[in-house]
Amino acid sequence: MGSRIEHRAEFAADVASVYAAVAGEKALRALLEELGGHSAALLAYEESDAGLRYQLRQGISADKLPQAVRTLHKGDLLVTRTQTWRVSKDGTGRQGNASVEVGGVPGEISARTALLADGGTTVLRISGEVTVRIPLFGGKLESVIAEQVTKLLEREAEFTAKWLAEAA
């Protein structure tokens, strides 16, 4: 079944400004510099009429991994995230999908993402699932990874809020 990921962040800015802060190339490079860990890189960044697609890599040192993960995975982790964004169907926001591969772990993370206007604020919603295909231990790893992803999303939201405040 997998472990659920639910994240919501609210920003005191319009959708266009928040979109630039979460998906702009300059903002992504700054995010990776601050939160990306070792081997962090923006691997691809492609804008088209259909929307935006980017891929980034983040590194997590083995000493920062929870014990449950270190037991089953030796060494550092490299995480590759592919994100797509497009204008929402009603034209007022953005929506997209994210997929994440964790090197050396048989499984994946997939999520739906949305930026929505809500009065004078913009809400970022992320809803996804972690699936790990390891007999007996998969469920435990899923919950640990889901917890760590949620913490990362919270740190990224803090970075975005700071980015928006500095841009104002």
Accessible surface in RSA format (square Angstrom, percent):
REM  Atomic radii and reference values for relative SASA: ProtOr
REM  Chains: A
REM  Algorithm: Lee & Richards
REM  Probe-radius: 1.40
REM  Slices: 20
REM RES _ NUM      All-atoms   Total-Side   Main-Chain    Non-polar    All polar
REM                ABS   REL    ABS   REL    ABS   REL    ABS   REL    ABS   REL
RES MET A   1   198.61 102.9 129.88  86.0  68.73 163.6 111.02  94.4  87.59 116.0
RES GLY A   2    15.78  19.5   0.00   N/A  15.78  19.5   0.05   0.1  15.73  35.2
RES SER A   3    23.63  20.0  18.49  24.7   5.15  11.9  12.42  26.4  11.22  15.7
RES ARG A   4   110.83  46.5  89.79  45.8  21.03  50.1  52.59  71.9  58.24  35.3
RES ILE A   5     2.81   1.6   2.09   1.6   0.72   1.7   2.81   2.0   0.00   0.0
RES GLU A   6   107.83  61.9  87.23  66.0  20.61  49.1  56.99 110.2  50.84  41.5
RES HIS A   7    19.64  10.7   9.93   6.9   9.72  24.9   9.90  10.2   9.75  11.3
RES ARG A   8   135.34  56.8 108.95  55.5  26.39  62.8  50.99  69.7  84.36  51.1
RES ALA A   9    12.35  11.4   6.03   9.3   6.33  14.4  12.35  17.4   0.00   0.0
RES GLU A  10    95.65  54.9  65.47  49.5  30.18  71.9  20.15  39.0  75.50  61.6
RES PHE A  11     9.09   4.5   4.84   3.0   4.25  11.1   9.09   5.5   0.00   0.0
RES ALA A  12   100.92  92.8  63.14  97.4  37.77  85.9  64.35  90.6  36.57  96.9
RES ALA A  13    21.39  19.7  11.27  17.4  10.12  23.0  21.30  30.0   0.09   0.2
RES ASP A  14    90.15  63.1  75.94  75.6  14.21  33.6  43.42 102.2  46.73  46.6
RES VAL A  15    19.46  12.8  17.09  15.5   2.38   5.7  17.09  14.8   2.38   6.4
RES ALA A  16    73.92  68.0  61.37  94.7  12.55  28.5  67.31  94.8   6.61  17.5
RES SER A  17    47.60  40.2  38.36  51.2   9.24  21.3  17.22  36.7  30.38  42.6
RES VAL A  18     0.00   0.0   0.00   0.0   0.00   0.0   0.00   0.0   0.00   0.0
RES TYR A  19    33.56  15.7  33.36  19.0   0.20   0.5  29.23  22.0   4.33   5.3
RES ALA A  20    54.90  50.5  49.31  76.1   5.59  12.7  52.10  73.4   2.80   7.4
RES ALA A  21     4.48   4.1   0.48   0.7   4.00   9.1   0.48   0.7   4.00  10.6
RES VAL A  22    22.61  14.9  12.95  11.7   9.66  23.3  17.30  15.0   5.31  14.4
RES ALA A  23     0.71   0.7   0.09   0.1   0.62   1.4   0.58   0.8   0.13   0.4
RES GLY A  24    18.52  22.8   0.00   N/A  18.52  22.8  18.22  50.0   0.31   0.7
RES GLU A  25    69.32  39.8  64.93  49.1   4.40  10.5  18.15  35.1  51.18  41.8
RES LYS A  26   161.08  78.6 152.19  93.4   8.89  21.2  99.20  89.3  61.88  65.9
RES ALA A  27     2.15   2.0   0.84   1.3   1.30   3.0   1.10   1.6   1.04   2.8
RES LEU A  28     4.90   2.7   4.62   3.3   0.28   0.7   4.88   3.4   0.02   0.0
RES ARG A  29   125.59  52.7 118.59  60.5   6.99  16.6  52.39  71.6  73.20  44.4
RES ALA A  30    32.57  29.9  22.87  35.3   9.69  22.1  29.83  42.0   2.74   7.3
RES LEU A  31    13.93   7.8  13.93  10.0   0.00   0.0  13.93   9.8   0.00   0.0
RES LEU A  32    10.97   6.1   8.23   5.9   2.74   6.9   8.42   5.9   2.55   6.9
RES GLU A  33   157.06  90.2 120.51  91.2  36.54  87.0  46.09  89.2 110.96  90.6
RES GLU A  34    92.70  53.2  62.08  47.0  30.62  72.9  32.16  62.2  60.54  49.4
RES LEU A  35    40.28  22.4  22.86  16.4  17.42  43.8  27.63  19.4  12.65  34.1
RES GLY A  36     0.63   0.8   0.00   N/A   0.63   0.8   0.26   0.7   0.37   0.8
RES GLY A  37    51.20  63.1   0.00   N/A  51.20  63.1  31.51  86.5  19.70  44.1
RES HIS A  38    69.88  38.2  54.22  37.7  15.65  40.0  57.78  59.5  12.10  14.1
RES SER A  39    58.64  49.6  32.83  43.8  25.82  59.5  20.73  44.1  37.92  53.1
RES ALA A  40    34.74  31.9   7.41  11.4  27.33  62.2   7.41  10.4  27.33  72.4
RES ALA A  41    29.52  27.1  22.67  35.0   6.85  15.6  29.52  41.6   0.00   0.0
RES LEU A  42    22.86  12.7   1.45   1.0  21.41  53.8   1.45   1.0  21.41  57.6
RES LEU A  43    78.56  43.8  43.96  31.4  34.60  87.0  47.62  33.4  30.95  83.3
RES ALA A  44    23.83  21.9  14.04  21.7   9.78  22.3  23.83  33.6   0.00   0.0
RES TYR A  45    51.55  24.1  23.35  13.3  28.20  73.4  15.60  11.7  35.95  44.3
RES GLU A  46    91.13  52.3  83.94  63.5   7.18  17.1  43.89  84.9  47.24  38.6
RES GLU A  47   133.53  76.7 101.74  77.0  31.80  75.7  24.75  47.9 108.78  88.8
RES SER A  48    77.60  65.6  50.28  67.1  27.32  62.9  52.39 111.6  25.21  35.3
RES ASP A  49   162.76 114.0 121.62 121.1  41.14  97.3  44.58 104.9 118.18 117.9
RES ALA A  50    85.54  78.7  59.85  92.4  25.70  58.5  71.73 101.0  13.81  36.6
RES GLY A  51    18.03  22.2   0.00   N/A  18.03  22.2  15.90  43.6   2.14   4.8
RES LEU A  52     8.64   4.8   3.87   2.8   4.77  12.0   5.20   3.7   3.44   9.3
RES ARG A  53    86.44  36.3  85.90  43.8   0.54   1.3  34.54  47.2  51.90  31.5
RES TYR A  54     7.09   3.3   7.09   4.0   0.00   0.0   0.00   0.0   7.09   8.7
RES GLN A  55    45.22  25.3  45.22  33.0   0.00   0.0   0.08   0.2  45.14  34.2
RES LEU A  56     0.72   0.4   0.72   0.5   0.00   0.0   0.72   0.5   0.00   0.0
RES ARG A  57    66.95  28.1  66.95  34.1   0.00   0.0   6.87   9.4  60.08  36.4
RES GLN A  58     7.76   4.3   7.76   5.7   0.00   0.0   4.51   9.6   3.26   2.5
RES GLY A  59     6.72   8.3   0.00   N/A   6.72   8.3   0.00   0.0   6.72  15.1
RES ILE A  60    61.72  35.1  59.25  44.1   2.47   6.0  61.72  44.4   0.00   0.0
RES SER A  61    35.84  30.3  34.17  45.6   1.67   3.9   9.78  20.8  26.06  36.5
RES ALA A  62    26.02  23.9  25.37  39.1   0.65   1.5  25.37  35.7   0.65   1.7
RES ASP A  63   112.08  78.5  85.50  85.1  26.58  62.9  45.11 106.2  66.97  66.8
RES LYS A  64   151.97  74.1 124.21  76.2  27.77  66.1  81.91  73.7  70.06  74.6
RES LEU A  65    10.33   5.8   6.14   4.4   4.18  10.5   6.38   4.5   3.95  10.6
RES PRO A  66    36.34  26.5  23.72  21.6  12.62  45.9  36.17  29.9   0.16   1.0
RES GLN A  67   111.99  62.6 105.76  77.3   6.24  14.9  58.97 125.5  53.03  40.2
RES ALA A  68    27.14  25.0  13.73  21.2  13.41  30.5  22.42  31.6   4.72  12.5
RES VAL A  69     5.78   3.8   5.68   5.1   0.10   0.2   5.77   5.0   0.01   0.0
RES ARG A  70    79.07  33.2  76.38  38.9   2.69   6.4  26.76  36.6  52.32  31.7
RES THR A  71    78.79  56.0  63.40  64.3  15.40  36.7  57.49  77.2  21.31  32.2
RES LEU A  72    69.87  38.9  35.08  25.1  34.79  87.4  38.22  26.8  31.65  85.2
RES HIS A  73    31.85  17.4  28.34  19.7   3.51   9.0  23.09  23.8   8.77  10.2
RES LYS A  74   162.96  79.5 140.73  86.3  22.23  52.9 116.22 104.6  46.74  49.8
RES GLY A  75    37.82  46.6   0.00   N/A  37.82  46.6  29.67  81.4   8.15  18.3
RES ASP A  76    73.77  51.7  53.56  53.3  20.21  47.8  12.07  28.4  61.70  61.5
RES LEU A  77    10.25   5.7   9.61   6.9   0.64   1.6  10.25   7.2   0.00   0.0
RES LEU A  78    72.96  40.6  68.56  49.0   4.41  11.1  68.56  48.1   4.41  11.9
RES VAL A  79    19.77  13.0  19.43  17.6   0.34   0.8  19.43  16.9   0.34   0.9
RES THR A  80    34.35  24.4  32.76  33.2   1.59   3.8  14.36  19.3  19.99  30.2
RES ARG A  81    30.92  13.0  30.92  15.8   0.00   0.0   5.95   8.1  24.97  15.1
RES THR A  82    26.99  19.2  25.37  25.7   1.62   3.9  16.23  21.8  10.76  16.3
RES GLN A  83     6.66   3.7   6.66   4.9   0.00   0.0   0.01   0.0   6.65   5.0
RES THR A  84    46.92  33.4  46.92  47.6   0.00   0.0  43.31  58.2   3.60   5.4
RES TRP A  85     9.40   3.8   6.76   3.3   2.64   6.2   7.02   3.7   2.38   3.9
RES ARG A  86    92.80  39.0  92.47  47.1   0.32   0.8  42.24  57.7  50.56  30.6
RES VAL A  87    82.92  54.6  68.95  62.4  13.97  33.7  68.95  59.9  13.97  37.9
RES SER A  88    11.45   9.7   7.57  10.1   3.88   8.9   7.12  15.2   4.33   6.1
RES LYS A  89   196.28  95.8 156.15  95.8  40.13  95.6 108.59  97.7  87.70  93.4
RES ASP A  90   108.13  75.7  73.96  73.6  34.17  80.8  48.54 114.2  59.59  59.4
RES GLY A  91    51.03  62.9   0.00   N/A  51.03  62.9  21.64  59.4  29.39  65.8
RES THR A  92    87.14  62.0  70.49  71.5  16.65  39.7  67.55  90.7  19.59  29.6
RES GLY A  93     3.82   4.7   0.00   N/A   3.82   4.7   0.91   2.5   2.91   6.5
RES ARG A  94    59.75  25.1  59.71  30.4   0.03   0.1   0.01   0.0  59.74  36.2
RES GLN A  95    43.49  24.3  43.49  31.8   0.00   0.0  10.88  23.2  32.61  24.7
RES GLY A  96     3.55   4.4   0.00   N/A   3.55   4.4   0.00   0.0   3.55   8.0
RES ASN A  97    70.67  48.7  69.25  66.9   1.42   3.4  24.34  58.6  46.32  44.8
RES ALA A  98    11.83  10.9   7.91  12.2   3.92   8.9   9.49  13.4   2.34   6.2
RES SER A  99    56.83  48.0  54.73  73.0   2.10   4.8  35.36  75.3  21.47  30.1
RES VAL A 100    17.57  11.6  16.97  15.4   0.60   1.4  17.25  15.0   0.32   0.9
RES GLU A 101   121.58  69.8 120.81  91.4   0.78   1.8  36.27  70.1  85.32  69.7
RES VAL A 102    15.93  10.5  11.28  10.2   4.65  11.2  11.51  10.0   4.42  12.0
RES GLY A 103    38.43  47.4   0.00   N/A  38.43  47.4  35.55  97.5   2.88   6.5
RES GLY A 104    68.35  84.3   0.00   N/A  68.35  84.3  34.30  94.1  34.05  76.3
RES VAL A 105    19.25  12.7   9.42   8.5   9.83  23.7  10.40   9.0   8.85  24.0
RES PRO A 106    61.40  44.7  50.43  46.0  10.96  39.9  60.76  50.2   0.64   4.0
RES GLY A 107    13.92  17.2   0.00   N/A  13.92  17.2   2.12   5.8  11.80  26.4
RES GLU A 108    70.26  40.3  66.31  50.2   3.95   9.4  35.29  68.3  34.97  28.6
RES ILE A 109     9.11   5.2   9.04   6.7   0.07   0.2   9.04   6.5   0.07   0.2
RES SER A 110    58.83  49.7  57.52  76.8   1.31   3.0  31.78  67.7  27.05  37.9
RES ALA A 111    13.74  12.6   6.84  10.6   6.90  15.7  10.24  14.4   3.49   9.3
RES ARG A 112   144.02  60.5 142.09  72.4   1.93   4.6  64.03  87.5  80.00  48.5
RES THR A 113     7.40   5.3   3.91   4.0   3.49   8.3   4.77   6.4   2.63   4.0
RES ALA A 114    16.03  14.7  16.03  24.7   0.00   0.0  16.03  22.6   0.00   0.0
RES LEU A 115     0.00   0.0   0.00   0.0   0.00   0.0   0.00   0.0   0.00   0.0
RES LEU A 116    56.69  31.6  55.99  40.1   0.69   1.7  56.69  39.8   0.00   0.0
RES ALA A 117    62.55  57.5  37.38  57.7  25.17  57.2  37.46  52.7  25.09  66.5
RES ASP A 118    75.68  53.0  67.30  67.0   8.38  19.8  12.16  28.6  63.52  63.3
RES GLY A 119    78.66  97.0   0.00   N/A  78.66  97.0  45.39 124.6  33.27  74.5
RES GLY A 120    72.49  89.4   0.00   N/A  72.49  89.4  42.61 116.9  29.87  66.9
RES THR A 121    34.24  24.4  31.72  32.2   2.52   6.0  30.15  40.5   4.10   6.2
RES THR A 122     0.37   0.3   0.37   0.4   0.00   0.0   0.00   0.0   0.37   0.6
RES VAL A 123     6.03   4.0   6.03   5.5   0.00   0.0   6.03   5.2   0.00   0.0
RES LEU A 124    16.08   9.0  16.08  11.5   0.00   0.0  16.08  11.3   0.00   0.0
RES ARG A 125   123.96  52.0 122.75  62.6   1.21   2.9  32.63  44.6  91.33  55.4
RES ILE A 126    18.97  10.8  17.51  13.0   1.46   3.5  17.72  12.8   1.25   3.4
RES SER A 127    22.48  19.0  22.20  29.6   0.27   0.6  18.84  40.1   3.63   5.1
RES GLY A 128     2.36   2.9   0.00   N/A   2.36   2.9   2.36   6.5   0.00   0.0
RES GLU A 129    48.46  27.8  47.18  35.7   1.28   3.1   9.12  17.6  39.35  32.1
RES VAL A 130     1.21   0.8   1.21   1.1   0.00   0.0   1.21   1.1   0.00   0.0
RES THR A 131    37.47  26.6  37.22  37.7   0.25   0.6  26.51  35.6  10.95  16.6
RES VAL A 132    10.34   6.8   1.78   1.6   8.56  20.6   1.78   1.5   8.56  23.2
RES ARG A 133   141.91  59.6 122.16  62.3  19.74  47.0  72.71  99.4  69.20  41.9
RES ILE A 134    43.00  24.5  36.52  27.2   6.49  15.6  37.52  27.0   5.49  14.9
RES PRO A 135   113.50  82.7  96.63  88.1  16.87  61.3 108.94  89.9   4.56  28.3
RES LEU A 136   174.78  97.3 128.01  91.6  46.77 117.6 138.08  97.0  36.70  98.8
RES PHE A 137   102.68  51.4 102.56  63.5   0.13   0.3 102.68  62.3   0.00   0.0
RES GLY A 138     4.91   6.1   0.00   N/A   4.91   6.1   3.96  10.9   0.95   2.1
RES GLY A 139    48.39  59.7   0.00   N/A  48.39  59.7  33.11  90.9  15.28  34.2
RES LYS A 140   125.57  61.3 115.54  70.9  10.03  23.9  73.14  65.8  52.43  55.9
RES LEU A 141     4.88   2.7   4.88   3.5   0.00   0.0   4.88   3.4   0.00   0.0
RES GLU A 142    16.76   9.6  16.76  12.7   0.00   0.0   0.00   0.0  16.76  13.7
RES SER A 143    53.19  44.9  47.74  63.7   5.44  12.5  38.91  82.9  14.27  20.0
RES VAL A 144    16.56  10.9  15.91  14.4   0.66   1.6  16.56  14.4   0.00   0.0
RES ILE A 145    18.70  10.6  18.24  13.6   0.46   1.1  18.70  13.5   0.00   0.0
RES ALA A 146     9.08   8.4   8.70  13.4   0.38   0.9   9.05  12.7   0.04   0.1
RES GLU A 147    92.93  53.4  84.77  64.1   8.15  19.4  33.32  64.4  59.61  48.7
RES GLN A 148    66.13  37.0  61.80  45.2   4.33  10.3  24.72  52.6  41.41  31.4
RES VAL A 149    29.71  19.6  28.66  25.9   1.05   2.5  29.64  25.8   0.07   0.2
RES THR A 150    38.06  27.1  38.06  38.6   0.00   0.0  30.17  40.5   7.88  11.9
RES LYS A 151    93.38  45.6  91.98  56.4   1.40   3.3  55.83  50.3  37.54  40.0
RES LEU A 152    34.18  19.0  34.18  24.5   0.00   0.0  34.18  24.0   0.00   0.0
RES LEU A 153    16.27   9.1  14.46  10.3   1.81   4.6  14.46  10.2   1.81   4.9
RES GLU A 154    82.87  47.6  80.60  61.0   2.27   5.4  25.49  49.3  57.37  46.8
RES ARG A 155   111.80  46.9 109.37  55.8   2.43   5.8  48.18  65.8  63.62  38.6
RES GLU A 156    19.47  11.2  19.24  14.6   0.23   0.5  10.34  20.0   9.13   7.5
RES ALA A 157    15.37  14.1  11.18  17.2   4.19   9.5  13.99  19.7   1.38   3.7
RES GLU A 158   120.19  69.0 110.16  83.3  10.03  23.9  49.10  95.0  71.08  58.0
RES PHE A 159    13.15   6.6   9.54   5.9   3.61   9.4  12.38   7.5   0.76   2.2
RES THR A 160     6.99   5.0   6.99   7.1   0.00   0.0   0.01   0.0   6.98  10.5
RES ALA A 161    49.01  45.1  42.27  65.2   6.74  15.3  44.38  62.5   4.63  12.3
RES LYS A 162    97.71  47.7  91.28  56.0   6.42  15.3  67.68  60.9  30.03  32.0
RES TRP A 163    58.92  23.6  55.80  27.0   3.13   7.3  45.54  24.3  13.38  21.7
RES LEU A 164    25.39  14.1  20.05  14.3   5.34  13.4  20.34  14.3   5.05  13.6
RES ALA A 165    72.78  66.9  48.78  75.3  24.00  54.6  57.31  80.7  15.47  41.0
RES GLU A 166   122.94  70.6  89.33  67.6  33.60  80.0  49.84  96.4  73.10  59.7
RES ALA A 167    80.53  74.0  38.88  60.0  41.66  94.8  50.26  70.8  30.28  80.2
RES ALA A 168   119.25 109.6  50.57  78.0  68.68 156.2  88.47 124.6  30.78  81.5
END  Absolute sums over single chains surface
CHAIN  1 A     8985.9       6972.2       2013.7       5049.3       3936.6
END  Absolute sums over all chains
TOTAL          8985.9       6972.2       2013.7       5049.3       3936.6
